[in-house]
Amino acid sequence: MAGILLVDAEASARNALRKLLERGGFEVGEAASGTAALEAIGAEATIEAVVSDFVMSEVNGLEFYDRLVARVPRLPHRVVFLVSANAGSRTRTPCGTGS
């Protein structure tokens, strides 16, 4: 797998983003969870960037990020997190907003 890896439990969200990125000329891989993404990255480390949901059931966004950069050190500045407007304060607190 080369290009961008999309990580989101919602198949419809992955599908919409995949279509958008493919129209832009990117190769796109998908994973339905942070754990599946880490397995995909471990199997093939040719991923150039990651677009991920922040609120995930198996691992949260920060834990996923820590594991990701430990596995692929060149990716720390190539990760984009998407946060739902309905996620609430539990997503803001770990990011250092102080709430």
C-alpha positions as CSV (number, residue, x, y, z in Angstrom):
1,M,0.0,0.0,0.0
2,A,1.3,3.4,-0.9
3,G,-0.1,6.9,-0.4
4,I,-2.6,7.9,2.2
5,L,-4.2,5.6,4.8
6,L,-7.7,6.4,6.0
7,V,-8.6,5.2,9.4
8,D,-12.3,5.4,10.5
9,A,-14.8,2.9,11.8
10,E,-17.5,4.5,9.5
11,A,-17.3,2.9,6.1
12,S,-19.3,5.9,4.6
13,A,-16.7,8.4,5.9
14,R,-13.8,6.3,4.5
15,N,-15.6,5.9,1.2
16,A,-16.3,9.7,0.8
17,L,-12.7,10.6,1.7
18,R,-11.2,7.9,-0.5
19,K,-13.2,9.2,-3.5
20,L,-12.1,12.7,-2.9
21,L,-8.4,11.8,-2.5
22,E,-8.4,9.5,-5.5
23,R,-9.8,12.3,-7.6
24,G,-6.8,14.3,-6.5
25,G,-4.5,11.6,-7.8
26,F,-3.6,9.9,-4.5
27,E,-3.4,6.2,-3.8
28,V,-5.6,5.4,-0.8
29,G,-5.7,2.5,1.6
30,E,-8.4,2.0,4.3
31,A,-8.5,0.6,7.8
32,A,-11.6,0.4,10.0
33,S,-9.7,0.8,13.3
34,G,-6.5,2.1,14.8
35,T,-5.4,-1.5,15.4
36,A,-6.1,-2.5,11.8
37,A,-4.2,0.6,10.6
38,L,-1.2,-0.3,12.7
39,E,-1.2,-3.8,11.3
40,A,-1.4,-2.5,7.7
41,I,1.4,-0.1,8.4
42,G,3.5,-2.8,9.9
43,A,3.0,-5.0,6.9
44,E,3.9,-2.3,4.4
45,A,5.5,0.9,5.5
46,T,5.2,2.8,2.2
47,I,2.4,5.0,3.5
48,E,3.1,8.7,3.1
49,A,0.3,10.2,5.3
50,V,-2.5,9.1,7.5
51,V,-6.0,10.7,7.9
52,S,-7.7,9.3,11.0
53,D,-10.7,9.6,13.1
54,F,-9.8,10.8,16.6
55,V,-12.5,9.0,18.6
56,M,-12.0,5.3,18.1
57,S,-13.1,2.3,20.2
58,E,-9.9,0.2,20.4
59,V,-7.4,3.0,20.7
60,N,-8.0,6.7,21.0
61,G,-6.3,9.1,18.6
62,L,-3.4,10.0,20.8
63,E,-2.6,6.4,21.6
64,F,-2.8,5.6,17.9
65,Y,-0.5,8.5,17.0
66,D,2.1,7.4,19.6
67,R,2.1,3.8,18.3
68,L,2.2,5.1,14.7
69,V,5.2,7.3,15.1
70,A,7.0,4.6,17.1
71,R,6.5,2.2,14.2
72,V,7.1,4.7,11.4
73,P,9.2,7.6,12.7
74,R,9.0,9.6,9.5
75,L,5.2,10.1,9.9
76,P,4.8,12.5,12.9
77,H,4.1,15.5,10.7
78,R,2.0,13.6,8.2
79,V,-1.0,12.7,10.4
80,V,-4.4,14.5,10.2
81,F,-7.1,13.8,12.7
82,L,-10.7,14.3,12.0
83,V,-13.0,15.1,15.0
84,S,-16.8,15.0,14.9
85,A,-18.6,18.1,16.0
86,N,-20.5,15.8,18.4
87,A,-17.4,14.4,20.1
88,G,-17.6,16.6,23.1
89,S,-15.0,17.6,25.7
90,R,-13.5,14.1,26.0
91,T,-11.6,14.8,22.7
92,R,-10.5,18.3,23.7
93,T,-9.1,17.5,27.2
94,P,-6.3,15.1,26.1
95,C,-5.2,17.7,23.5
96,G,-4.3,20.2,26.2
97,T,-7.2,22.7,26.1
98,G,-7.5,22.5,29.8
99,S,-11.2,21.7,29.9
